[in-house]
Amino acid sequence: MAHLRIVLVEPRESGNVGAVARAAKNFGFDELWIVGEHPELLPVAGWWASGADDLLAHARFAATLGEAIADAHLTVATTSMRGRTSPVSFTPRTLAEKFASLADDQTLALVFGREDSGLTREELMLCQHTAAIPTNETFPTMNLAQSACVFCYDLSSIAPRALDRELPPAEVVERLHQRARELLLEVGFLHDNNPDRIYDDLRAMAGRADLDAREVTILLGIIRQIEWALSK
């Protein structure tokens, strides 16, 4: 089975961190990252972890989301369905099917936002895909630990059937986006005053394309060749 990395961005409540650790261990997952500012975890997180103290003890900390997901092969930002006008990439069940197709040495980074405000637009854009739990539209938001539990259950419930595809780490995909964005600005396709209005759509297109490592290398090569031609 591939690896699951649960990433919590600036969690507000230490009890929620402990409850997420417990949910992860319930379903056989053991990698927890915490990004940015967070409350003092102990002793409250330990109380809520209730036997998953080892996950808390081995939790890793990162200053930025980019650092936490840099070497992951599939990056998915969780989001609420409240107020969304664009569709999400996955539900927990369809994400489980994608997770089952990853190789044993590949990692899915599943990113959860702040309890009160979720993820910022910039943080969402760092991830290749989005995922949401279908909930009652009149009361759509769930507690952080409850959401993590639903995802962990589904991700653990489908037998692995890995495909023979080499996926690029997230940091390589982000390098492609940065180079492409700079090139499109240089040739005037993107406007200086608001380049992300169009480039966010291009990011979404690339995410749906599910590029493998060879395809990303080809695209980076195309960009290098165009940059060379423009510099002559």
Summary of the structure (lengths in Angstrom):
residues: 232
radius of gyration: 18.6
end to end distance: 48.8
largest distance: 63.9
contacts: 720
relative contact order: 0.15
helix: 46%
strand: 14%
